[in-house]
Each structure stands twice: as structure tokens, then as C-alpha cells.
Amino acid sequence: MPWDPAQYLKFGGHRLRPAIDLLNAIDTDAPGEVFDLGAGAGNVTRLLKLRWPNARVTGVDESREMLAKAAADAPDLTWERADLATWRPPRPADLIYSNAALHWIAGHERLFPALLGALAPGGVLAVQMPRNFSAPSHTSITDAARSGPWRTTLEPLLRPSPVGDPSTYFDLLAPRAARLDMWETEYLQILEGENPVKEWTKGTWLRPLLDALDEPDRSRFEAAYGERVRRAYPPRADGRTLFPFRRLFIVVRAAASAR
């Protein structure tokens, strides 16, 4: 789907915080080959380069729009357009980092072992994925999609929760790992603006459904979703909105004899 970097980056500070938390949890001194899988607009890819200035850092994404923004802001880095589901590094990777991208891809039972197997001996796979799909911000999308004349168009686009329980990833990775660290964090995001939770999902999970509709159904569907999500996340007396958001973190190190 086409991405809108400006819409996505409306909440850039909130989206950046878990990326930094993931980055700070990586214990590796001097990786040579670093890949940012699902680099988006490249704001985190630039942080990877700042932390490891001697590494060869490559940002990988499927979106032309996002990569154009990334390349304009950091032309000195390497950018690669690829299907994240089938991408594999051209050389064994010392670090594959992925922040808020792999939940868009099905088949985690194949994807995660394949990425771990693409690491150099002792390499690190570091992943953060949202695990907020049972919250009203996301269930209201399904409710609104099934509530109007757009149902026939939108229902085939609805997806079940794309991220498994933590135990799923433990079972996939622990037998193949030298070390595995996993945790969840629920961020209590304090948002400002008019119906900000709608604006948040409009940059991500809501977008493919909006793109599937023409006017006036697009505006009517967005309004139907907006009404539901405003009730679920009402503004406080000071005008700000509290938006709890859970995320799953995985940092796994390949065995020294992996290859």
C-alpha cells in the first residue's frame, strides 16, 4: 500500500520512543553489517548509524514514498526497496533491527527462524512489534468496517491479530538462540489534537481500508470509525487524550557456531 510519511510522522516522538528502547537493549560493540528492516522514513536508521558509525548500515522498506523521504533526509546511507516477507541480507548480518514493521507480514513461524538464520555467528536480531490489536483503537476499525455500505469492500481487508503471544516467539527462537530476551511494555501515550487516536491509526492500520474506498464512502467510513474511537478514548478536561499502547520486544543472539 502507499504510505504517507507526513501522516505517519505526526506522532513521530511517540513512535520513536520504543525504537530507542529497542536500540538501547542491543548489546553489541562493533557490528559490520547492520540492516534496518522496515526502515520507513529512516529516522531510526540514522540512529543506528550514529551508534555504530563504522558499520555498513542499510535501510530496507517496501514503500517508495517512505524510502524517498529517507533518502532525501540521509542521502549518505544505503536504501533498498524490497518485499520484507522474502528479503534476506546479501551477506550474513551482524544486526538485523526491525521496529514496528514485521506485524505487517504473515507467516512468522517461517519468517523469524529465517531471519535468525541469516545472522553471522553471534549476530543479533532485534524486533519490536505492536501488540495492541485487541484494544478499541483497532477493534473499532472492524466494527466500523462492518457497519455500513462499504462492508463488502472492506471485510476482505480485515486481518486477525498479526502478532502471536510471547510464548509463540519463545518457542520459535529459543531452541536456535545463544541468548534470548523478551519483554512487553505498555506505553501510556499522552496525545494532543482533535480525535488523536483516529489520526494515529490513520497513519498505519486504518490506511489500507481508507485507500480501498472512493468518496463519499471514504469520508463516511472514517467518520464512523472516528465516532467509535472518540468514545473509547475521550479527551480529558485539559484537552489531552490518554492512549495506552502495548508493544512486544525481542532481542535474540545467534549461536557462535550458527553458520
Secondary structure, 3 states (H helix, E strand, C coil): CCCCHHHHHHHHHHHHHHHHHHHHCCCCCCCCEEEEECCCCCHHHHHHHHHCCCCEEEEEECCHHHHHHHHHHCCCCEEEECCCCCCCCCCCEEEEEEECCHHHCCCHHHHHHHHHHCEEEEEEEEEEEECCCCCHHHHHHHHHHCCCCCHHHHHHHCCCCCCCCHHHHHHHHHHHEEEEEEEEEEEEEEECCCCHHHHHHHCCCCHHHHHCCCCCHHHHHHHHHHHHHHHHCCCCCCCCEEEEEEEEEEEEEECCCCC
